[in-house]
Amino acid sequence: MDVRRITINIAGRTYPLNVPVAEEETLRKVGKQIESMIKDFEASFDVRDKQDALAMCALKLGTNAEVFALNNEKNINASNERVQQMNKLLEELEK
């Protein structure tokens, strides 16, 4: 696996990371999204402390991930139910 050393800047701090080349673009994109969220929180809520802005980012990202996971689980369950219904129909047709 090819690994590359990159630097991500978040909240005025530099984070050197060793990442798989395949993940580099994603990590850079996420770093930029976090920076953008920090700026939005600072502007919208008059947040002056970077740690508070980071905590708000973590809360928002965690919430988004949880909502995504719940929706994904619902979709999987609905798909499984449809497959079971189709299997029953096929079994009836075979009789």
Order of alpha helices (4+ residues) and beta strands (2+ residues): beta-beta-alpha-alpha
